[in-house]
Amino acid sequence: MLSKVVSSATLGVEAYRVEVEADIQQQMPAFVTVGLPDGAVRESKERVTAAIKNSDFIFPSKRVTINLAPADVKKEGSAFDLPIAVGILAATGQIIRERADEFVLLGELSLDGSLKPVPGVLPMTMSFAPGNGIKGILVPKENAREAAMAGTIPVYPIRTLKDAVHFLEDESTIRRFEVDIATVFNDARRYTVDFSDVKGQESAKRALEVAAAGGHNIIMIGPPGSGKTMLARRMPTILPDMTIAEALETTKIHSVAGRLPANAALVATRPFRAPHHTISYAGLVGGGAIPKPGEVSLAHHGVLFLDEMPEFKKDILEMLRQPMEDKAVTISRASSTLTYPAGFMLIAAMNPCPCGYFGDPAHECQCSAGDIQRYMSKVSGPLLDRIDIHITVPSVKFKELSSETRGESSEIIRKRVNMARQMQIERFKDEKNIYCNAHMEPCDIRRVCKIDDKSQSLLALAITKQGLSARAYDRILKVARTIADLAGSADIEMGHIAEAIHYRTLDRSLWL
């Protein structure tokens, strides 16, 4: 006898429909799975067999053939356990139902028949629109909240294989799981850190505000203990408010990667990813034997923080150049090509020399000129050229540390950032894929970043004296446009250009 059950799988960060066909034949007992299953799918026969028997159902002593269609796409993961088990029970007549393919089934089975959560539930649920013969989706109880955030088809939480069978026979046994997406989104938009925690470092705070307002990448150079990491960790708190659409897109990536926190239905705050300098290429950019999103994709709509940047392998750092420009990562394999979004803001931090105290008046630097040059050259010029803002973060004075005065809160700074971003959204409303000043192409810069003769002369002097590249020229204009937006100015003034130049000249002085 033949039965058909509907399930789903992910390809990149998107999902597609999978039809699980179960065929039972009067032949020598065997369990065969076809349709390009990976190791976890092939091993499902052991979990399914035990789960069926331990749930007081009968496992057939016949030849069981499972087909996962489409058969030309590799299937991976343990989410097919439940649909395979239901397909076998339907094919053997143990489920009293004419159509077992009216619901989407997802879930990993334990040997006792209970269900465990699986990754990628949100994109899988979002891939099914209302109608098309699908009445709802059955997922493990722990995944129900995540699935309900899709807002597409009804979601039913299942605890065991028995629950799934009883529901398919009588849909009134389990109530539909519902959530108020707006309420969940608003409740999850809370940060545990705040910019008011940072003592001193007013110039660094200003630079980070400019970076947040325009979506610019930034590098901080300073001695150990000057607060670079503390500043970076608070950057997401001043970025523009996340929209529900951005939250869903970010959650999809984390769900596919299996990085969604337990009991979390939505990533509603800007991601902050801080990989260790020993990270591999696949860990940072994505890929692996079974391709998964890397840190650059997990930081989508948020911040990627590289602490001690020169300690990262140079070839790993160079791999960042493409996603920084394209806002996406493409991973090619013999069987498929996957594209993951990577629209992150890069924040890098480093010491000015191996010992960390070059230029610090409170400590004597022990490094030779050659040591400093070799250390700084670990970060290539082309990569630095793609970082819009370069700042020095000096040591904090005792007077500032001991002061009881608190600085501006993240909420106050974020209001100014939101106002500047709103100006940019209005400016680029007719442009495709441009949402902030950092996304501008040369043609957009020529149209939007017009400056007067005095500002042009100041910029020409800086370019000539500092030996800056053509890319640096464009980035100075982008940053100046953001500074003008923060000031509420329709035109870029000379003071805006001067501040933007200041953010591009740091790296050259440290190379001398």
Beta strands, then each sheet from edge to edge (+ up, - down):
strand 1: 2-11
strand 2: 14-25
strand 3: 30-34
strand 4: 63-69
strand 5: 103-105
strand 6: 108-109
strand 7: 115-116
strand 8: 136-140
strand 9: 155-158
strand 10: 218-221
strand 11: 272-273
strand 12: 286-287
strand 13: 292-293
strand 14: 303-306
strand 15: 328-332
strand 16: 337-341
strand 17: 345-350
strand 18: 389-392
sheet 1: 1+ 2- 4+ 3+
sheet 2: 5+ 8+ 9+
sheet 3: 6+ 7-
sheet 4: 11+ 14+ 17+ 10+ 18+
sheet 5: 12+ 13-
sheet 6: 15+ 16-
end
